[in-house]
Amino acid sequence: MGVKLGILGLGTVGTGTVQLLQDKAGRHPLLQEIEIYRVGVRSLDKHRTVELSTEVLTTDLESIVNDPAVDIVVEVMGGLEPARSLILKALSNGKHVVTANKAAIARFGAEIFTTANQAGVYVMLEAAVGGGIPVIQPLKQSLSVNRIHTVTGIVNGTTNYILTRMQTEGSNFSDVLADAQRLGYAEADPTADVDGLDAADKIAILASLSFGGRINLQDVYTEGIRQVSKTDIAYAEKLGFVIKLLAIAKRDTPSSPLSVRVHPTLVPQAHPLASINGVYNAILVEGEPIGQVMFFGPGAGAGATASAVTSDILNLVAVLKTNTAVANPLIACGHQEYCQIAPMAELRTRFYARFLTNDQPGVIGKLGTCFGNYGVSLESIVQTGFQGELAEIVVVTHDVREGNFRQALAEIRDLSAIESIPSLLRVL
């Protein structure tokens, strides 16, 4: 008996998945066991690049998740609703689910995985983070005996593309964004990408897997790249850094709270993530005893994402073929508790700050004094030149508690010599 798939959505990822499932030659023999049984679409009249019979296509998505003949539901429609409701209905009906939907998992993961566990079925989500890059299964299986310290990722291709072009061309954010939209690398509404929301969804999922607990998405500190200027990119380069939008989940000791955050970061040029450019993604996992492992590849695209979706389908086909009644703890979601997330004020990190000041004697001394009052130690402080009448001063700190740094800045803002603080970025 073949394994029957019900696919929800036939957009870019759905089409790529169907193409991969139909082109079996030279691929894993388990693909022969799969039947594309039903595919849910918005319209039956649309021209499609894949050949599917009219009996397979339907606009009634509910009928797919309720059909007793369907073994696995593949959700590649995206969005929050009706995707969430359809996933929950499929699970309640005892069907395994494969999804590429990071937004639904990050927001509704608790009820989705609780429902799956109660029904004794699996939810697979390799395609939800990093496109075709295999990172979910390695975290669940190959790296599962490691004590993970840090997961650091470039997990959004749009922002990485924009920052890479700003760096190589010396362009402004707004100019590159407009061009990226024209070329199709950025959405017409780029909010989810450029404000860091997409990356926050993904690091919430990675943190949950790496640290064995659920993550409340509201606890993930999120800052996008709109404020990154070509001036800062140029200064970063002079100081030996590149600016990347990083998604970071870190735990210093097994008993300490997590730090989970998304923000633009100065990355040392010798760091493995510094050379990840364009639309590529990379996730660096650091743990004990493994040390550093980096996963690199295309973070989006029909073929890459279809590869991840189909690998999840094969995992489930193997489960169905062995017909075991015992849940596999290496693919099930086992954790129920929420991770404790440390407030940003407790974060210890380095900072880069750029000040515009009135050109008067002793400004650098006053800055140093204010920082010293709050225990902020400076690695470097340079006057870089002038913007009109104003002197520009760039500061890089040693590791400092963020709360102390913010207190020092509040005092600095009140100095008569300080005109503004146009940039404030964290340093890896």
N, C-alpha and C positions, 0 to 999 in steps of 0.2 A: 504493500500500500504506500502511495506517495504521501508526502507531507503537504498539506494544502495551505497556501498563503492567502491572506486577505490584506491587500495593500491600500492604505488610506493616503491618497494624494499621488498625482502623476505630474508634478512639476519637475524641476531640475534634478533633484535627488531621486524622486520616484522613477523618473524616466531612466536615469543612470542605473538604478538598481534592476529594473526590468531588463535593460540591455545586457547587463552582466549575467543575470540569471538565464537569459536566452542564449548567450554565447558560451557554451559549456566546454568547448574543445580546449584541451590542455590545462583545464582547471581541476579543482578538487572533485573526485568522483561522487562525493555526497550531493553535489549539485543535481545529479541525475534523479535524486529522490524527491525533488521539489516540483510542485505544480503551482503555477500562478492561477489561483482559483477565482478570485474576485479582485477587482481594482476599483476603488471609489474615486470619482472625479466630479468636478463642478458641472461640466457640460459634456454631453455626448457628441456634440457637433464639431468640437475643436479638432483641427488637424494635428496629428501626433507623429513623432519620429519613430515610434515603436509600433509593431503590429500586434494588436490584441483583438480577439474576436468580440463581437457585440455582446455575446453572452457573458463575457468576463467583466466588461465595463458596466458600472452602475453609478447613479447619482445618489443612491440611498445608502449612506455610510452606516447608518444604524443596522441595516440588514446584514452588513459584513460582520460586525462585532457580535451580532446575535445568532449568526448562522452556525448550527452545531457541527457542520462539516469542516469549518475553518479551524486549523490547528494553531497557527501563528498569525498574529496581527502585526503588520509593519506600518508604523505611523510616521509618515514623511510629509505631512501636510503643513507642519509648523503652526505657530500661533498658540494662544492659550486655550481658547474655546473655538470649536467644539473638541479640540484635540484631547484636553484633559478628560472630559466626560466620556469620550469614546474609549480612551485608554482604560479608565476605571470600569466601564461596562465590559470591555473585552476580558479584563482580569477577573472580574466577578463571575464571568461565564466560563472561567477555567482555561482561558487561552493565554499562551505566552505572548509577550509583547517585545518588539524591537522598535526603538525610537531614536530619532536624530534630534529630538526636541529639547535643547538645553534649557530654554526658558521655562517650559512646563515642569521639567525635572527639578530645576533649582527652586521653583516656587511651590510646587505641589508634591515634591518627592516624598514627604512624610506619608501623605494619604495614599499615594501610588504604591509605595513599597509595602506599607501596612496591608493594603488590599491584596497585593501579590502574595505576601507571606500567608495571609489567611486562606487564600485560594490554592496555595501550594504550586504556584507558577512563578516564572522568572520574568524580570524586566531587564533587557539588554540595551546598553546605551553607548557603545563604542563611538558611534558617529556624532554624539552630542558635544564632544570636545576634540578639537584638533583635526577635524575632517577625517582624512584617511590615516592619520598617524595612530598606530596602536599604542594607546597609553592607559585606557581603562582596564583592559584585561591584564596587562603587566602589573598594574597596581594591585589588582584583586588577587593575582596568582603568582607570577614570577617574582615579584618584589615583596610578597605578603609577609615573609619572615623577617624583613628588615624593620628596624626602628627608624621611621622616616623623620628627618629633622625639618627639611625645607622642600617645598615644591615652588619653583619659580618659572613662570611661563610667559612667552609672547604668544597669546592665544587669539588675537584678533588681527586678521590679515589686512583689513581696511586701514586701521590706524598705523600698522607697521609700514604699509605702503606709503602713507602720507608722510610719516616721519622720515622714512628713507629718502623720499624725494626732496623734502625740505633740507635734509642734510647734504645730499649730493648736488642740489641746484641752488641752495641758498634762497629758496622761495619762502613766501608767507604761507601760513596754514590755510587761509581762506582761498588763495589761488590754487593750491594743490588739491584742496577738497573739491572745488568746482570742476577741476580737470578729472579727478578720480570719479566724480559722478557722471561726467560725460562719457568716460571710458567703461563705465559699468563696474568699477571696483568699489564704489560707494553707493549706497541707496539714495533715493531722492530725499528721504528723511533719514539723515545719518546719525540721529540721536543715540540709538542703541550702541553704535560702534564708537563714535568720537567722544561720547560722555562716559565710556567705560562700562556700560550696563551689560553688554554681551560678555565682556571679559569677567565681570563679577559673577554672572551665572556659571561660567565655566570653572572659575577657581572655587566656587562653592561646592561644585560636584567633585573636583579633584581633592579638595581638602577633606570632604566627607569620606572619600575612599582611603585617603592616605592616613587619616588620623582616627578612623573608626568611630565616627559619630555624625549625627545630623548637623547641618549648618543652617542657621536662620539667615536668610539672604539679607535681611535688614541690618545684620551685624557686620556685613562686609563693607569696609570703608571703600568708597568709589570716587575716583577723580579722573576726569578725561583729559584730552590733549588740546582743547581749544585755547588754553592759556600759554601753550609752548610757543615761543617766538623764535624766529630765525636768529635773533641776537643770542638767545640762550644756547641754541644749537652750535653757533660759532664759538662762544665762550667754552662750552663743554668740550669741544674738539681741542681747543688750545690747552685745556687742563687735562687732556688724556681720556675723555669720556665720549660716549654717544648717548643720546636720549632715546629711550624705548618706553612704551607703555607696558609695564610689567604687572602680572597678576601673581601675588605672593601669598603662600600659606606657610607658616613657620611655627615650630614649637621648640623652645630651647631645651626643656627637659620633659620626660614623660608625664610629670605631674603639673607642669605649668600650663596656663591658658594659651590658646592659639592666637596668633596674629594673622588675620586674613584681610588682604587689601589689594586694591587696584589703583595705580597712579603712575604718571610719567616719572621716570627714574634715570639718573645719570649712571650709566653702566661703564665700568672701566674697559678700555679698548681691548685688553687682553682676555676679558671674560668670554666664555663660550657663547653667550647670548648676544654679544655685541655685533657679531658678524651675520646675524640672522636678518636678512633684508627682504624688501618687497612684500609680497603677500604670503610669504612663508611663515609657518608657526614652529615653535620649539618649546619643549617642556623639559626643564632640568630638575631631576629628582636627586636629592642628597639624603643619604641614610647610612645606617650602621648595621651590618659591616660593608655594604656594597660600595660606599663612597659616592661618586657622582655618575649618574647615567643621564644621557640626553636623548630625547625623542625629537626628531626633526622631519619636516615634510610639508606637503601642501595642506593648508588648514581649511580649504573649502574646494568647491568644484564638484561637478557631477560624478566623475570617475572616482576621485579620491573618497568622497563621502559614501558612494555606493559600495566601494571596497569594504568600508567599516560596517555598513548595514548588513552586507551579505555575509561577512565573517560571523556576525552575531547570529544570523539566520542559521548558518551551518552549525554553530555551537548548539543551538536549540534542536536542530534536526538530529544531531548526535544523541542528545538527551532523549528525544522521542523514540529513537531507534533502539536505545538500550532499555527503554521502558521501565526505568527504576522508580520505585515509589519514594525513595529517600532523597531529600533535597540535597543538592550539591552545594556545600558551604562556600566553595570558591567562586560560584557565580551568583548565588543568592545574596540578597542584602540582609545582613545580620544585625546591624546596629539600630537601637531604638532611642538611645539617649542623645541629647543635643550637646555639642562641644561648647565648652566655655570659651568665649572670645574676649581677649583683652581689649580694653579701650585704647584708642589711638594715643592718648596722652601718655600711656605706659610704654609705647614703642621706643626701642633704642635704635637709632639709625644716624647716619650722617646727613647733613643738609647742605644744599647750595642755595644762596640767597643773593639777589642783585638789588642794590640800592641806588637810587638817584638822590644826590645830595647837593646842597648849596656849596659852592667852592670856597670854603673857609678853613683856616688852620685848625688842626686837632680833631677833625671829624673821625678819622680812623681810630684815634685814641679813645674817643667817646664810645664808638662802637665796641671796641675791645673791652672797655670797662663795663658796659651794660651786659655783654655776654658773660664776662667773668662773674658778675653778681649772681648769676643763675647757674654757675658751674658749667657753662658752655665753653669747651676748649676749641680753639680755631686751628685748623690745619693750614689754611692759607687765607690771606686777605690782600687783595690787589686793587689799586685804582687803575682802571683799564682805559680811561679816556674821558671824553666829554660828549654829552648829547645836548647841543645848544650851549646854554649857560651852566648846565648841571654836570657835576662830576659823577662818573659811574664807578661804583665799588662792588666787587664780587667777593663773596666770602664762602669758603667751604669749611665745615666743622668736622671735628672728630666725632665718634659715636656719642650721642647725647640722648637723654630722655626727651621725647617730643614735647611733653608738657612744659619742661624747663625752657626749651627753645622758644615755645610760643610766648611764655612769660617775658623772656628777654626781648622778643620782637615787639610786644605791647609797649614796653618801656622805650625802645628805640623809636617807635612811631611818634612818640611825644617829643623827641628831640627837635629843636628848632631847625637844625641843619638838614634834617631828613625830609626830602620832598615826597618821595614815594618808595614803595618796595614792589617793583613790577613783577618780580619772579621769586618763586619759592619752590624748590624741587628737592626730593629726597635722593640720596646717593646710595648705591648698592655697596 
